[in-house]
Amino acid sequence: MIVRPKKDLIEVFGYAPDDLSPQCRSLWRLSACPFINKQCTKTNHDSSVIYGTCSVTSAFGDCVICPNRLYERDYAVLRSIGKEVFDSSLDFYMYEQFIPLRENMKSCIVALGQNSGREVKIGTNLSMDWVLAKIENGQLIEYVGVEVQSIDITGNYRDAWHSYKNLTDQTQLIPSSGHGMNWANVHKRLIPKIIRKGLIYSRSNLVKSGLYFVVPDIVYLKFEGIIGSDIPLLAEGGKDVLTIHTYELSPEVKYGVQRTLILKRNLRFSLEEFSQRFISGPNLPSGLQLDAAVKRVLGVT
């Protein structure tokens, strides 16, 4: 029996890393992502090795580290948002599906993003992950923005990955993974990006439901460590409203089967409130703490 370490890889190419079933190992050979049906984009620094790592262990549980992992079941997370924002009876199309039907389509939802047409870009360096557009009789009626994030890692899991890649029935021990979680990115990059994009969507004449944010629940817990967990919730959407959908992985499954995503939380609150909490939230260090830190570095009192 294989002994797996406490610090470990959880999913590689969509399956448990010690899964030797044909459907799993065929994806290893093809370096293919089963969630976007394309080659995996998780590579090493010089792109010579495609790692295919979807999720890893963390101190808070199994955590998704690749946003493409969140697109299981043919982008179900986007489809659920489309139903929540627009008429649930409308057909949902990826860009390539929509184009040949465009001339005869009366009403539908079209997803625009990196894997569907292309990302919507504005300015010199700002890209919107996804735009879900409601089309009626060839006209853009309304749209909603969707940002999808996981979490970056630090360190590397090279030894653990190669052990799983070369796994046999005789393998007894897998080395511990060397990964860490880049939680600092939550306040350095993720929250500022959500605020910035949310403000842009709130200024559109065609946006009525603001910005949706899809994120692993473990990562959103880090958001709450900065902005607090007591933000007043709203019952209805609006152009200046931020809606959060958090997901977690289902319990472990048998070999040859993929774990699924479970919607953990559906939160909705004012983008202004969210922004203010980031600037002056309940966990912002005090001036006295800053004074003490400076004195510690200087070695003075």
Secondary structure, 3 states (H helix, E strand, C coil): CCECCCCCEEEECCECCCCCCHHHHHHHHHCEECCCCEECCCECCCCCCECCEEEECCCCCCEECCHHHHHHHHHHHHHHHHHHHCCCCCCEEEHHHHHHHHHHCCEEEEEEECCECCCEEECCCEEECEEEEEEECCEEEEEEEEEECCCCEEEECHHHHHHHHCCCCCCCECCCCEEEECCHHHHHHHHHHHHHHHHHHHCCCCEEEEEEEEEEHHHHHHHHHHHCCCCCCCCCCCCCEEEEEEEEECCCCCCCCCCCEEEEEEEEEEHHHHHHHHHHCCCCCCHHHHHHHHHHHHCCC
